[in-house]
Amino acid sequence: MPVIAMTQEMGSLAKDVAMHLAQTQNLAVMRHEVIEHLAEKMDMSKSVIRRLREGKAGFVDRLTADEEGMAIYTAEEVFELANKGNVVLRGWGATCLLRSVPHVVTVRITRSMKKRVEWLMGHLETDDADFAEAEIRRSDAAHAARMHQQFGVTWGDPVLYDLVLNTDRLSVESCVAQILNLAARPEFKETKASQAALQNMTLEAHVRAALRSSATTNDVRVTIEADGGRVALSGIVLHPDERVAAEKVAAGVPGVKSVDNQLRLMVNSKLYSSGKY
């Protein structure tokens, strides 16, 4: 059940590699339905989500956008698809979210700026190279900012990936061959332990999203650890009601067998609630 996580870099031919992988190996591809799911969960228009991801959002969009919620729901989508297996996940932070899962291959597809500009000029049917380069740099900056904000990493750092492929020198077919060769190596063999690790991470993502979605817990920030359906909640809450609500919401998530509520009440929380602190 191969799971390939790839970068999304404008003009790099990553989309072509992903599609060729999917077609030749009969794999699913993470498509734009993610945006539809995010829009529905967050009551936000798909166009705003696209603008935020592409670095084209205006001041009002950036001011009102729930970027933390977007990251939580995106992670839930990525983990759910990865847990099903037989999939190529391109972009959406998949390479960072899944890089600790032993059987997931993380790949960066890259290309020189010159070639990327040429690709975008052809795609847009324009001869304005400066405009094309500005669009690519804006997209890169948006990706870099999002990766740093969500994961604290430098976008493009080769240490983040198992394989870095340059489509200046490699054809799409050669990239696919290299990825499949690596995925077939013993280091990336799917095991019961690696399956369990991914299942636990998926359940944690579902619980985190459920807490975010509930009106009683959407402001609660806790640590979630899952192990075979058993979920532990740890951290600090301000009110006793939040402690009870967090446990109730977590217990209602499909796949959760039990909840170990280790949440602690903030010292002097009564002062917080009275506004005297």
Secondary structure, 3 states (H helix, E strand, C coil): CCEEEECCCCCCCHHHHHHHHHHHHCCEECCCHHHHHHHHHHCCCHHHHHHHHHCCCCHHHHHHCCHHHHHHHHHHHHHHHHHHCCEEEECCCHHHHHCCCCCEEEEEEECCHHHHHHHHHHHHCCCCHHHHHHHHHHHHHHHHHHHHHHHCCCCCCHHHCCEEEECCCCCHHHHHHHHHHHHCCHHHCCCHHHHHHHHHHHHHHHHHHHHHHCCCCCCCCCEEEEECCEEEEEEEECCHHHHHHHHHHHHCCCCCCEEEEEEEECCCHHHHHHCCC
